[in-house]
Amino acid sequence: MLWKKGEHLQQAVIREVKKETGYVVKVNELHSVREAFFQDKKHHALIITFFAGITGGEMNILDPDQDIEEVKNGSALKPFKS
């Protein structure tokens, strides 16, 4: 996900979740911040994860079985500690 210039990170989360899933969410607390280095592509990424709850919208996922499995397993995520 990329956020737009001047957009707050939580606003970007709400926008991207709506675009990718069809759901409207309320962003809760920060879950974790991780970094990843991609040597082959020569770039560095920050992975920022939030807890969020669905407040509206309807599921609009092209392959719901595959994508929803990831969401179900999301409850097992533990915050990253270095």
C-alpha positions in Angstrom: 0.0 0.0 0.0 1.2 3.5 -0.7 -0.4 6.5 0.9 -1.1 9.7 -0.9 0.8 13.0 -0.2 -0.8 14.7 2.8 -2.9 11.6 3.8 -2.7 10.3 7.3 -1.6 6.7 7.6 -5.0 5.6 9.1 -6.8 7.3 6.2 -4.7 5.3 3.8 -5.6 2.1 5.7 -9.3 2.8 5.4 -9.0 3.7 1.7 -7.0 0.6 0.8 -9.1 -1.8 2.8 -12.2 -0.5 1.0 -10.6 -0.8 -2.4 -9.2 -4.3 -1.8 -12.1 -5.9 0.2 -15.2 -3.7 -0.1 -15.3 -3.2 3.7 -15.3 0.0 5.6 -13.2 -0.2 8.7 -12.4 1.7 11.9 -8.7 1.7 12.5 -7.8 0.8 16.1 -4.3 0.6 17.6 -1.0 0.0 15.9 -0.1 -3.7 15.9 3.5 -3.7 14.6 6.1 -2.0 12.4 8.5 -4.2 10.6 11.0 -3.7 7.8 11.9 -5.8 4.8 14.9 -5.6 2.5 14.5 -6.8 -1.1 18.0 -7.4 -2.4 16.9 -8.5 -5.9 14.7 -5.4 -6.4 17.0 -3.1 -4.4 14.4 -1.6 -2.2 13.5 -1.4 1.4 9.9 -1.5 2.8 8.2 -0.7 6.1 5.3 -3.0 6.9 2.9 -1.2 9.2 0.1 -3.3 10.7 -3.0 -2.0 12.5 -5.8 -3.7 14.3 -9.2 -2.7 12.7 -12.8 -3.6 12.9 -15.4 -3.8 10.1 -18.0 -1.1 10.4 -19.8 -1.3 7.1 -19.6 -2.2 3.4 -19.9 -5.6 1.8 -17.3 -8.1 0.9 -16.1 -7.6 -2.7 -13.1 -9.9 -3.1 -12.3 -11.6 -6.4 -11.1 -14.8 -4.7 -12.7 -14.7 -1.2 -11.6 -18.1 0.0 -7.9 -17.4 -0.4 -8.0 -13.8 0.9 -10.3 -14.5 3.9 -8.1 -17.3 5.2 -5.3 -14.7 5.7 -7.7 -12.5 7.7 -8.8 -15.4 9.9 -5.1 -16.3 10.7 -4.5 -12.6 11.5 -5.7 -13.1 15.0 -2.7 -15.3 15.7 -0.2 -12.5 14.8 1.9 -11.3 17.7 3.5 -7.9 17.8 7.1 -7.8 16.5 9.7 -7.2 19.2 13.3 -6.7 18.4 
